[in-house]
Amino acid sequence: MNMFGVDDVLLATLAVQVGSAAFNCIRGNKHSKELAAKQQAYEEKVAREGIQNAREEFAALCSLQREIEGELQRDRIEMIKSNHANAILEKAYSVALDKWPLLVPPYVVKNECLLNLEQSRNEVLPLNCIMTTSMDSNFNKSIFPNMEESIAEFCYNYWNVASDRGIRFYQRAWKDNITDIGAECRNLHALMKDVPTLVLSPQVRHGKLTFRFFWWGVSINPQDVHIDDNSIFDPELSNPVYEGMKYSDDDIRIILSELVPRIEAFISYFADLYYWHYLKMTPILPTLLKSNDIVQSSNLGSLIATYINGMLDEKVLSSVLLSLYGEKFMELIKFLPQESQREMCIKILRRRCQGVCNIENMGFDDIIKLDLFSNKDIPFWMSIKDIWKDKINDIDTLIDILQNKNALSSNSIDKDKKYNSGYAIIVSKEQNKKTQKPKYNL
Amino acid sequence: MEFRERMQSLREEFQRERLDEQLRFRRESYELSKQYLIQQTVAFNESRQKQIEFNDFIEKYWPLTTQVYTLLKEQEDILGKSSIVPLRVLIAKTDVSSYVKTSPISSYDEFCENVADGLRNLPNTVIESRPWKNTCQSMMCEAIDINYIMQGIPTLLVFPYQVGDTFGIEMAAWSFLRGFHSMTQNKILKMDGMKATEHIPDVVSAVKAVVGMARDAYMLYEYHSPVIFNKLVDEKTLELPAVKAMLDKHYKDLSQQIHNPKFAKLCTSNEMHEIENSLRDTKLLTV
């Protein structure tokens, strides 16, 4: 009994222990199954998501590839079309070259690189001047060759291409004596768009010798093309010139003596305009006019004044005016009569102070008192001393003040103009450097 | 669990990024290749155009017998040459230089040979025989055409011509430089009231004078050599007043120009001394 009692307790304890272990075991088993299921589900989800992602990724790549292929195809078609257009133009170009009327082809005129494609040269081209013969064979025989010879010589002497400004005068340059410039001019323009060119074509009509002229590339504006203007230059010869006229030696002498200098001046005007627009070089025609006695002295002054005023007209930019400060300005206006010189100076001074205060009606005496100038203006004031000899003391006083002014305390205009006027000085220095003789001054 | 989910979302984020990047890269490659192709086409078309131009030039504008190919090759050689490069003299075939009077042989040949004969003792010049294929029509244009190919090879072109009653010589010259400013063109001599074809020996003398003085200018400026033609010039040439005036003026200009600081700076004092002496020792006017 005792034994039984003890055993009973023991057994019961054991049974409880075993039972609880068994229970635990059952419970643990159930738990790990749940866990595995969850994990599987999760992994499945990840795998599914991975597959879905990969699908989407592939689809995105495919759609891009499709798009690109489509675009590539469009490009190819475009390319073929443009190649076609190019081939047509190429053919047209070779024929245009084939029929080119001058003895020097357009690409040589531009002096484009021969062996490599890079355009390394950024030199300023000379002005090209081309003269055609006329429809009148007597004129062509008696007047034309001598006229051309004299003009060519003039261009070599005063506008040599090897110097810093040049005119290329194409003497005897037409193939097969082309006389009909009318339509040919367009061909010249098409192939020499970017070359500054003046074409002159003499005609004898209604007892007069005149020149049709065409020009382009002379100003910075590429639209500045004059082949449709029907412009005519009349050298105003004192004797009539008839169609089919038989020229006597005297006729030839008189016509040439009047005609040649006027044509020379006419061409020089365009060259001046061209170099003024591109390099801000002051004109040399006024000097040539004075030294060569091209026009009668009575109207020479007013002609030159018109010319200079034209160059400095309202359209000229302020930056250009500033680049004229100092020496260059004097070079330009020394050709004007004294009164116009003063007017021009006032004009420039007003431009200099533009926007700062209302000076439209101010005269020299008021302007000089303005506290607007800085040491940058000294060259200008120095250069105009000769024009205002009577105010020389006032100018000197101003220059003294400007010299003493601290460069750092420059006023507002000065800040704006600082860069420009500094540049102007560099430009004028550069240009002085360029004024050199050709190497072979034979 | 949470940790794994975080990892997973990281992975997903990276994948999205990779995809975006891949798409962007492909688009970029396409755009780039398109641009490259356009550039290539432009360059190709440009090259085609130049080829057309060059064909055109060689076939229709090249006036000399010497082939363009020959000259382009010679030009390469000049770059590596250390000895003095002689001045190449080309006398144009004009109505004056190819005037045939009685002799059936080409008088153009005679003319070139006569000039060369008179200048055998003038060093550093090469006078070519009959360089022009056909008669030269426009001195201006043909000089530009020749310069187009020969710029960089020191060359002198001489064009004796007649306009009405005037005989003249036009010249074009250039040295090693390239570009517009490299070439000087000028009407260097004019003799009014002279029928050149009736005075061919005088024309030959005038051409010789032009060659002589051009040679001196070339050697002086490029190699700082003393001048020599002012001594070599023959008496017969000096009997022609216009030619003598041309030579006088030329050597006078040279004597002034050697004192230009730009030039003087390049010369050693010894060179300058020799140059000055050579200019003083002359048959011409001394300054």
Interface residues (C-beta under 8 A of the other chain):
Chain A: Y42 V46 E49 N53 E57 A60 L61 L64 Q65 I68 E71 L72 D75 M79 S82 N83 N86 E90 Y93 S94 L97 D98 L102 L103 V104 P105 Y107 V108 V109 N111 E112 L114 L115 L117 R121 E123 L125 P126 P145 N146 E149 A152 E153 Y156 N160 V161 A162 S163 G166 R168 F169 Y170 Q171 R172 A173 K437 P438 K439 Y440 N441 L442
Chain B: M1 R4 Q8 E12 Q15 L19 Q22 L23 R26 R27 Y30 K34 L37 T41 A43 N45 E46 S47 R48 Q49 K50 I52 E53 F54 D56 F57 K60 Y61 L72 Q137 S138 M139 M140 C141 E142 I144 D145 Y148 I149 V163 G164 T166 G168 M171 A173 S175 L177 R178 G179 F180 H181 S182 M183 T184 Q185 N186 K187 I188 K190 V210 M213 A214 A217 Y218 Y221 H250 D253 Q257
